[in-house]
Amino acid sequence: MNFVIINRSFVVRAVALAAGAALPLCLPGCGGQSTSSGNGVAPVAPGPSSQLTIITPHDPKIQVEFERGFKAKHPDASIKWLSQQGTADALRFVESQFANKDKTKGINIDLFFGGGPEPFMDLADSGLLQPLGSTYGVPAKLNGVPFVGKSSTWVAAALSGFGILVNKQIATRDNLPIPQVWDDLANPKLRDRVELADPRHSGSAHVAYEIILQLEGWDKGWQTLTGLAANASKFIDSSSQLTQDVQGGEAVMAPAIDFYARDAVARAGGDKLTYVAPKGQLVVTPDPIAILQGAPHLDLAKQFVAYVMSPEGQKLWMYKKGAPGGPTQNDLYRQAALPTLYKPLSPDSLVRENPYATPNVRPYDSAKASVRRKVLDDLIGTVLVDNQKALKAKLAQNPNLAQVAFVPATEAEVAQLAAKWSDATARNVKLNEWGQTARSRFGGSR
């Protein structure tokens, strides 16, 4: 296999980060071109004619299974995997590579595989994706959430839900309340027992925080996010690392994507870990795949998408390791996007619930989430992540969360800012304003 893996998920415990940019890794035995994010990024070098280059936040276990299955059908093909810590970093890298270039000539990357829907909406709106030519049997929407991009520029390859992973063993030992809904994580009894990811790097963290804001409402949701930030022992860059830290006891609980949580519970045992799907707050979102404009190996890229979306490829997400049609090395614990795999569910499926039979209790607006994603991530990062120490000190003085929590922008203002957030000067002015306001409110210093 020809792999480049620059993702610390499930691979390394810590990665030193330069300010605002991820430090790339190349594990022993991997080949190809490493990537980095930030200013002055090096372009990706073109690969051989039979080599696909795929940028992905998916962990190596997923990469291994889909490469194996694809190569079984295309033995002359190879895959170079690129990753940037998280989905948000991968999106920034792709956008920076396309900046001020002829889109049709591409950036020597064929596919974007994995991550929530909002980055794919952004790429489609920017004209950076090629039409796939098919929806592969995936419905256009589920409970109002799009599963197929406009003009079929992307399609859900798998589905994800979001909840809370809890180290039940430690919670029981320390008599900590096990959360049942999102705002339970803001309980002051959980101070320093929660771990969170920075949405400026983690697309999964962004989706979790967006769900809270939409389902609870802007003001109540922001109060919950403030309580979460105050309870967090730290913010990290990778949501997959959260599950490892809960399993290892470095944190007692954390927001989690359902498939990471299922995997962790299966490995550690139900007596140690438990996964909580917040009651009445279920949102199922797509984990898409798309072909980038100017893909250097377009025909091969289309064949890879066709494989991922075929019943054979979709079974890899759900089936037990070693089962007929299942993965060979790793259980993936994912919900497939193909509805036909749920009619009926195979006894070999690790996923026992049918997302297509579960209506949302409350609406979730993916279009709204996509439009305001970058502004919201910066708002959360500037006010809560960057000022977390001061926030904790403020709540130690005044434990009334309703009095301490504040948001320096209304929901309407965030929507207006989204239209001009690409203006670096205007963005920096607003970030400085928010930072100063937060420091004044919490009593912190630069």
TAKAWO-V734055 format. One record per backbone hydrogen bond with DSSP energy under -0.5 kcal/mol. CO is the residue of the C=O (numbers start at 0). NH is the residue of the N-H. E is the energy in kcal/mol with one decimal. If there is no record, write none. Layout:
co->[CO:CO]
nh->[NH:NH]
e->[E:E]
This chain:
co->[0:2:3:4:5:7:7:8:17:20:21:21:26:31:37:47:49:49:51:51:52:52:53:54:58:58:59:60:61:62:63:64:65:66:67:68:69:69:73:77:78:79:81:83:85:86:87:88:89:90:91:92:93:94:97:100:101:102:109:110:110:111:111:112:112:114:115:116:117:118:119:120:121:122:123:127:129:134:139:139:141:143:144:146:148:149:151:153:154:156:157:158:159:160:162:163:164:165:165:166:167:168:169:170:171:176:179:180:181:182:183:186:187:189:189:192:192:193:194:195:197:197:200:200:200:201:202:203:204:205:206:207:208:209:210:211:212:216:217:218:219:220:221:222:223:224:225:226:227:230:230:233:235:237:237:238:238:239:240:241:242:243:244:244:244:245:251:252:253:255:256:257:258:259:260:261:262:263:264:268:268:271:271:273:274:275:275:277:282:284:285:286:286:287:288:289:290:291:294:296:297:298:299:300:301:302:303:304:305:306:306:309:310:311:312:312:313:313:314:316:317:319:322:326:333:334:336:337:338:339:340:341:343:345:347:349:352:353:354:356:363:364:365:366:367:368:369:371:372:373:374:375:376:377:378:379:379:380:384:386:387:388:389:390:391:392:393:398:399:399:400:409:410:411:412:413:414:415:416:417:419:421:422:423:424:425:426:427:428:429:430:431:432:433:434:435:436:437:438:438]
nh->[2:30:5:26:84:10:11:59:20:17:23:36:29:33:40:50:51:77:53:79:109:110:81:112:61:62:63:64:65:66:67:68:69:70:71:72:72:73:76:51:80:53:55:85:89:90:91:92:93:94:95:96:97:98:100:102:104:105:291:54:112:113:289:56:57:287:119:120:121:122:123:124:125:127:126:292:290:137:146:147:144:145:141:155:151:152:131:148:288:336:286:334:284:257:255:275:253:167:273:170:171:172:173:175:174:178:278:183:184:185:186:189:190:192:193:251:252:232:254:235:200:201:87:88:202:205:206:207:208:209:210:211:212:213:214:215:216:220:221:222:223:224:225:226:227:228:229:230:231:191:193:195:197:240:241:241:242:243:244:245:246:247:248:249:250:248:166:194:164:162:260:261:262:263:264:265:266:267:268:271:272:167:168:165:276:163:277:280:284:159:287:156:157:113:154:111:129:294:297:300:301:302:303:304:305:306:307:308:309:309:312:313:314:315:315:316:316:317:318:333:349:322:325:321:335:158:338:340:341:342:345:344:342:348:319:351:354:356:357:358:365:368:369:370:371:372:372:375:376:377:378:379:380:381:382:383:384:385:387:390:391:392:393:394:395:396:397:400:402:403:404:413:414:415:416:417:418:418:419:420:422:423:426:427:428:429:430:431:432:433:434:435:436:437:438:439:440:441:442:443]
e->[-0.7:-2.5:-0.5:-0.7:-0.7:-2.4:-2.0:-0.5:-2.2:-0.9:-0.6:-0.7:-2.2:-0.5:-0.6:-1.9:-0.6:-2.0:-0.5:-3.3:-2.3:-1.7:-3.0:-2.3:-1.0:-1.7:-2.8:-1.7:-2.3:-2.3:-2.4:-2.2:-2.2:-2.8:-1.5:-0.8:-0.9:-1.9:-2.1:-2.7:-0.6:-2.7:-3.0:-3.9:-2.2:-2.7:-2.2:-2.3:-2.4:-2.7:-2.4:-2.0:-1.8:-1.1:-1.7:-0.7:-1.7:-1.4:-2.2:-2.6:-0.5:-0.5:-2.0:-0.5:-0.7:-0.8:-0.7:-2.1:-2.4:-2.4:-2.4:-2.7:-1.8:-2.8:-1.6:-2.5:-0.5:-2.0:-3.1:-1.2:-2.3:-0.5:-2.2:-2.5:-2.0:-1.1:-3.2:-2.8:-1.8:-0.8:-2.9:-1.0:-2.8:-2.8:-2.9:-3.0:-1.8:-1.5:-2.2:-2.6:-2.5:-2.0:-2.7:-3.0:-0.9:-0.6:-1.9:-1.4:-2.0:-1.2:-1.5:-2.4:-1.5:-2.6:-0.5:-2.1:-1.6:-3.2:-0.5:-2.2:-2.0:-2.5:-0.7:-1.0:-0.6:-1.7:-2.0:-2.2:-2.4:-2.7:-2.6:-1.8:-2.2:-2.6:-2.8:-2.1:-1.2:-3.1:-2.3:-1.8:-2.1:-2.5:-2.3:-2.2:-2.5:-2.6:-2.2:-1.7:-1.1:-1.0:-1.5:-2.0:-3.2:-0.7:-0.8:-0.6:-0.9:-1.2:-2.3:-2.3:-2.4:-2.4:-0.6:-1.9:-1.5:-0.8:-3.6:-1.8:-2.7:-2.8:-2.3:-2.9:-2.0:-2.3:-2.9:-2.4:-2.1:-2.6:-2.8:-1.5:-2.3:-0.9:-1.8:-2.9:-0.6:-2.5:-0.8:-1.9:-0.5:-2.8:-0.5:-1.9:-1.1:-2.8:-1.6:-2.4:-2.7:-1.3:-0.8:-2.7:-2.5:-1.8:-2.0:-2.3:-2.5:-2.0:-2.6:-2.4:-0.7:-0.9:-0.7:-3.0:-1.9:-0.6:-0.9:-0.5:-0.9:-0.8:-2.9:-2.6:-3.5:-2.0:-2.9:-3.0:-0.6:-2.7:-0.6:-1.6:-2.0:-1.3:-0.5:-0.6:-0.7:-2.0:-2.3:-0.6:-0.7:-1.8:-1.1:-0.6:-0.9:-2.0:-2.5:-2.2:-2.0:-0.7:-0.6:-3.1:-2.7:-1.9:-2.6:-2.9:-2.5:-2.9:-2.4:-2.1:-1.7:-3.0:-1.3:-2.4:-2.6:-1.9:-2.4:-2.4:-1.6:-1.4:-2.7:-1.1:-0.8:-1.8:-3.0:-2.1:-1.8:-1.9:-2.5:-1.6:-0.6:-0.8:-1.5:-0.9:-1.6:-1.0:-2.7:-2.5:-2.1:-2.1:-2.6:-2.5:-2.1:-2.8:-2.6:-2.5:-2.3:-2.5:-2.4:-2.2:-2.5:-2.9:-1.8:-1.0]
